[in-house]
Amino acid sequence: MEERGSVCLEEEVERMRESGMEADAIADRMGVDAGWVESLFMMWEGGEPEEEGG
């Protein structure tokens, strides 16, 4: 894992999700779009890889 000095937004959302928070609560807390948070939830629940090869 790379140390970049700050946490990626996706990583922060994932931590909050694992703590039991719902998508809309996470979006409110982080000041991001709830639809984006929900799309991350769907991606993770669907078993999609987090990083795309390129």
ChimeraX commands (.cxc) that place a marker at each C-alpha (Angstrom):
marker #1 position 0.00,0.00,0.00 radius 0.5
marker #1 position 1.32,3.41,-0.96 radius 0.5
marker #1 position 1.63,6.15,1.61 radius 0.5
marker #1 position 0.36,9.35,0.03 radius 0.5
marker #1 position -0.31,11.47,3.09 radius 0.5
marker #1 position -4.07,11.50,2.51 radius 0.5
marker #1 position -6.76,8.88,2.20 radius 0.5
marker #1 position -8.49,8.25,-1.09 radius 0.5
marker #1 position -12.20,9.14,-1.00 radius 0.5
marker #1 position -13.13,5.59,-2.00 radius 0.5
marker #1 position -11.08,4.17,0.87 radius 0.5
marker #1 position -12.80,6.51,3.32 radius 0.5
marker #1 position -16.24,5.51,1.99 radius 0.5
marker #1 position -15.28,1.85,2.32 radius 0.5
marker #1 position -14.19,2.33,5.93 radius 0.5
marker #1 position -17.45,4.08,6.79 radius 0.5
marker #1 position -19.47,1.38,5.02 radius 0.5
marker #1 position -17.67,-1.33,6.99 radius 0.5
marker #1 position -18.51,0.53,10.20 radius 0.5
marker #1 position -22.20,0.17,9.30 radius 0.5
marker #1 position -23.01,3.58,7.85 radius 0.5
marker #1 position -25.51,3.86,5.00 radius 0.5
marker #1 position -24.74,5.52,1.67 radius 0.5
marker #1 position -26.76,8.69,2.32 radius 0.5
marker #1 position -25.17,9.20,5.75 radius 0.5
marker #1 position -21.70,8.77,4.26 radius 0.5
marker #1 position -22.48,11.23,1.47 radius 0.5
marker #1 position -23.75,13.80,3.98 radius 0.5
marker #1 position -20.72,13.41,6.21 radius 0.5
marker #1 position -18.21,13.63,3.36 radius 0.5
marker #1 position -20.04,16.27,1.33 radius 0.5
marker #1 position -20.18,14.11,-1.79 radius 0.5
marker #1 position -23.01,12.97,-4.07 radius 0.5
marker #1 position -25.10,10.14,-2.60 radius 0.5
marker #1 position -25.39,8.56,-6.06 radius 0.5
marker #1 position -21.60,8.26,-6.26 radius 0.5
marker #1 position -21.47,6.58,-2.85 radius 0.5
marker #1 position -24.29,4.20,-3.84 radius 0.5
marker #1 position -22.45,3.33,-7.07 radius 0.5
marker #1 position -19.39,2.37,-4.99 radius 0.5
marker #1 position -21.59,0.19,-2.77 radius 0.5
marker #1 position -23.01,-1.56,-5.85 radius 0.5
marker #1 position -19.55,-2.04,-7.32 radius 0.5
marker #1 position -18.22,-3.62,-4.10 radius 0.5
marker #1 position -21.32,-5.78,-3.56 radius 0.5
marker #1 position -21.19,-6.95,-7.17 radius 0.5
marker #1 position -17.64,-8.26,-6.73 radius 0.5
marker #1 position -16.12,-5.87,-9.25 radius 0.5
marker #1 position -12.40,-5.21,-8.87 radius 0.5
marker #1 position -11.59,-1.90,-7.19 radius 0.5
marker #1 position -8.81,-1.03,-9.64 radius 0.5
marker #1 position -8.94,-1.35,-13.40 radius 0.5
marker #1 position -5.91,-2.59,-15.28 radius 0.5
marker #1 position -4.53,-0.21,-17.84 radius 0.5
marker link #1:1,2 radius 0.2
marker link #1:2,3 radius 0.2
marker link #1:3,4 radius 0.2
marker link #1:4,5 radius 0.2
marker link #1:5,6 radius 0.2
marker link #1:6,7 radius 0.2
marker link #1:7,8 radius 0.2
marker link #1:8,9 radius 0.2
marker link #1:9,10 radius 0.2
marker link #1:10,11 radius 0.2
marker link #1:11,12 radius 0.2
marker link #1:12,13 radius 0.2
marker link #1:13,14 radius 0.2
marker link #1:14,15 radius 0.2
marker link #1:15,16 radius 0.2
marker link #1:16,17 radius 0.2
marker link #1:17,18 radius 0.2
marker link #1:18,19 radius 0.2
marker link #1:19,20 radius 0.2
marker link #1:20,21 radius 0.2
marker link #1:21,22 radius 0.2
marker link #1:22,23 radius 0.2
marker link #1:23,24 radius 0.2
marker link #1:24,25 radius 0.2
marker link #1:25,26 radius 0.2
marker link #1:26,27 radius 0.2
marker link #1:27,28 radius 0.2
marker link #1:28,29 radius 0.2
marker link #1:29,30 radius 0.2
marker link #1:30,31 radius 0.2
marker link #1:31,32 radius 0.2
marker link #1:32,33 radius 0.2
marker link #1:33,34 radius 0.2
marker link #1:34,35 radius 0.2
marker link #1:35,36 radius 0.2
marker link #1:36,37 radius 0.2
marker link #1:37,38 radius 0.2
marker link #1:38,39 radius 0.2
marker link #1:39,40 radius 0.2
marker link #1:40,41 radius 0.2
marker link #1:41,42 radius 0.2
marker link #1:42,43 radius 0.2
marker link #1:43,44 radius 0.2
marker link #1:44,45 radius 0.2
marker link #1:45,46 radius 0.2
marker link #1:46,47 radius 0.2
marker link #1:47,48 radius 0.2
marker link #1:48,49 radius 0.2
marker link #1:49,50 radius 0.2
marker link #1:50,51 radius 0.2
marker link #1:51,52 radius 0.2
marker link #1:52,53 radius 0.2
marker link #1:53,54 radius 0.2
view
